[in-house]
Amino acid sequence: MNDNQYGMYADTIKQSIGLEYELRVERELRLLNISFSDENVLRARGYDKTPDFKLDVPIAVDGFIVNWVESKALFGDEENHSGYLKEQLMCYWNRFGPGLVIYWFGYLETLDKTPEVNHMFILKTEFPSKDSITLYKMDT
């Protein structure tokens, strides 16, 4: 109860901040009319590991194809990133293909040099600008 970094109150604050940044991503996707399914929809479809947002139609960010977006309201260091890679990101890539991970509070530049970055997903510190996104349309 007195632990200000790992206690129940700290966990609640971290969850609240995480949700706030997920809502930011959702707002940006809606503003750009990018159709998506969120974690709740994906779980209802039977997926056990789900990114925050699975795009219904892929987009390209600076030429990199993105099928899903994962929001991380923290600083991406090697320890955190390694854990997320094993527990989440590899699963998303195996199920949905390449994606985008947003570390809202920055990340170590060394992470850009790891083999999975720019192959399985890209890293950003904010939602990509409209100018860097290419939208694809499904043929009807």
Number of C-alpha atoms within 10 A of each C-alpha: 8 9 9 10 11 12 11 13 14 15 13 12 12 16 12 13 15 17 15 14 17 21 14 15 21 17 12 16 16 12 10 11 10 16 13 20 16 17 17 12 14 17 13 9 9 9 13 10 15 23 25 22 25 23 20 13 15 22 20 15 19 13 10 19 21 23 23 27 25 22 25 21 21 17 16 23 15 14 9 12 18 14 11 15 15 10 12 16 25 17 17 23 19 10 12 16 17 24 30 26 23 25 22 18 13 17 20 13 12 9 16 14 10 10 9 16 16 16 14 19 24 20 19 17 18 16 17 15 10 12 8 12 17 15 15 11 9 8 4 3
